[in-house]
Amino acid sequence: MTAIRDNWFEGGEGVVLIEPTGIAIPYRVKGRFTEVFGEGYGSFEIAPLIVLVDGYKFLEFVDTIDELIERQTKDVEYIMINKMDLIEDMEKLDKIKAIIRRINPKAEIREMSAKFGEGIREIVNIIMKESLGLFDLKEEGSSPDIDA
C-alpha cells in the first residue's frame, strides 16, 4: 500500500488494480486503504469490489470452505461466476447463484468465461466506467490503453 501511495503522489494518474491472494478478505483490503490514505482516500476512487468464483468447482468446495467463501463474498458489489464454459447443467448454476444470494443478496451476479474472454470487457467496464466514469469499452479498439 505504501508503494501505491508513494507512486501515486509522485504524479501518478491512472488505475491501480489489486488482486489479493485467494485467501484475502476484500473488505479488509478496502479498509487498509483507509489506514494508509485517510478517510476520503485523497484523490483515490475505489472501484466496486469484484470477486471471481470458480463456477465449475464451487459446489464441490462450498461445504469445505464455506466460511472463506462467505468472508470473500459478503461485502462485495459484484460476484463473477467464472468457467461458464464448463457448466452444462443450469440447475448447478442456479444452486451456485442461490448460495451466493444467501451470503450477499446485494451483490450483482454476472457470468463469465476467462478462457474464452467472455465477461472480461464487462469487468473492465465495471471498473472504468461504472465507478470512475472514464469510458465504456464496447468493442475492440475503443480504448488504446486496454487490451481486453
Secondary structure as GFF3:
##gff-version 3
##sequence-region A 1 148
A	DSSP	alpha_helix	2	9	.	.	.	ID=ss1
A	DSSP	alpha_helix	26	37	.	.	.	ID=ss2
A	DSSP	beta_strand	50	54	.	.	.	ID=ss3
A	DSSP	alpha_helix	58	61	.	.	.	ID=ss4
A	DSSP	alpha_helix	66	73	.	.	.	ID=ss5
A	DSSP	beta_strand	78	82	.	.	.	ID=ss6
A	DSSP	three_ten_helix	84	86	.	.	.	ID=ss7
A	DSSP	alpha_helix	90	103	.	.	.	ID=ss8
A	DSSP	beta_strand	108	111	.	.	.	ID=ss9
A	DSSP	three_ten_helix	114	116	.	.	.	ID=ss10
A	DSSP	alpha_helix	120	125	.	.	.	ID=ss11
A	DSSP	pi_helix	126	131	.	.	.	ID=ss12
###
